[in-house]
Amino acid sequence: MADSKKKFIVLLLTALLTMGLFSCASNGPASAESKKPAANITAESTASTTSTDQAKGVWYSFNGLKFAMKVPADLKIKAVSKDKPQFTGHNDRIKVSLRRWNQVSYPNLKSLAALVKKRTGRKIRQVRQGGLRMVKVLGLKTKIKYYILMPNGDDYILTISPNKDKHPKLKFKDIKEEAKAIEASLRMPKKIPSGAKRIRLARTKFPKVNYLVLVNSSHKIPDKWMKKISVVKTVNSLGKKVTAERKTYKAYLRLQRDLEKNDEVFIDLDFGIRTVKEQQKLIDDYTKRYGAAYANRIAARPGYSEHHTGLALDVYLIIDGKEVYLNEEMEKYPKVWKKIHAKLAKHGFILRYPKNSAYPYEPWHIRYVGKKTAKKIMAEPGLTLEQYLARS
């Protein structure tokens, strides 16, 4: 009997030990495996929390700019003024600024990237995100900075930085995650998630310009004209800065692309806006180079130059990769000018001083008047703006 009890106890202990070993064997790997799902659950939970936090934000879409972004609900964005295309917003930690860049490049991402790199002196990255084309400036430790190319060719600068007005010691690393969330939201308005709360900001209105303004030897530039127009700036292939009225410049870019693509004709801007002081300097240069008689015939006196308007442009030729900008040299290419003149009206320009008019022929001097008027004027060879306005 004692032996039977001993055998029973041995068998029972063996069974218990076996069960224990199974339990240990099962719990070991199971614990290791269970950590993975636990990690996944934690990650999903964190993502869910982040998503919930972000869901409290507000989408801002900027009418006319084809641009949208999502910011924290307490970060209120507003237009700076009715006259300037600029928007700012802030909360206790973050500042956001979106403003139009007055430096306008050719309306493609590659050219914008080259210009930004040259201007900032930093490494850059071309980015396509949410339907937007952007250039990000790399290596900035105090802010995020984007140059955004709008569909209409305008360039905007977006800056996201710490709100040091509230907290002078606040650093970018302190708001990095929030700033990255705003950065990741950048997109065109049509790509905003359905059902998202959004606030539409009215497009800043640009001044209405009289594109038929007459400035010549007997008609002075209207008073305070420069305050009535919006201007943009660019740099030509010679490294020279050129300024022009906003709409005029954008029309010029379309003309330039048309000529390059369809006629293999290459042009660039020589002159746009000239101040009264710059006009006097031009006359002095012409006098020195060609004599007073030529200078007085070819250049208007200060205050009476159409170049004061920003609507008149002087272009020069690029022949076989070489800039041809001296008047006497440009006159040697009548066939090239003929191709250029044939495209002017299509883009809203007229040849301001055609042949057989009362003014010296200047094939390089074009004037923006709008497509409808340009087609009417250019349909009659030799018709000047003065004659057209007299009829009207």
C-alpha angles and dihedrals in degrees: 000000000000089000090051091052091049091050090048092050091048091050091047093049091046090051092048092048091048091051090047092051090049089050092050092045091049096043094048099062091029090058092049091049093043090060091064096057088043090055090048092050090050092049092048090047091051091047089049091051092047091048090049091051092048090047087065089064127094130238115228117200118190109217113231093009095081088223135123139172139173121236136173113286092247093053104094117197123200140168114266093219142335092251101050126059094229133123130188137179140167146175130191092294112019137054122198127191129182117180137159114255111232089208105088120192131183106301099254131093097239094057092044090051092052091049094048091048091051094047098044099034089219138112113271139192128213109228133190110192133158091350092307126119111217145165115218120203108225130212098033110144098185103047149358113254129190132178105207123201111213121211090251093056098259117135122220130190118219118194126184115187144150116282098244091168087073098031114020092189095051113119132199091251088062092061098029097114094047091046091050090052090055090045091052091053096060111125147121116289093248089062095058110121113261114258093024117137110248139181118208117213117206116247114255109251118233120217117275107246128207098228091185095058110142119223119168141124091305100032117068124209109274116258116272090004094152090060089056097059138058115229136199131197135219140167121237128219090271092058092252121141115237127188126198142165109279102243092039092055094048090051089050091054090055090049091049093050092046092054094046095047101040106024104025088233117143124203138165137189119271100170136010121152116012122188121223089258092050091048090056090050090051091053090050091050093048090048091053093046103036107011133260095281092057093042093053091047098047103035128055120230116260112282092024100068120115087218088074088071099061088227095094122076133187113208131193132205131249108207118185089342094308123115113238108191109140111103096233091050095047091053088066092073107065093151091056092049090050090058091048094048091050089063099044101090092048089065099037100266134123131199096252099203109029127179120280094027130117090262131072112268112257112176091183097055112091130172131205115228102149129269100276095051093040092055091051094049097042091048088072113057111227095016111140131205089248092056093046093051091047089057092048 
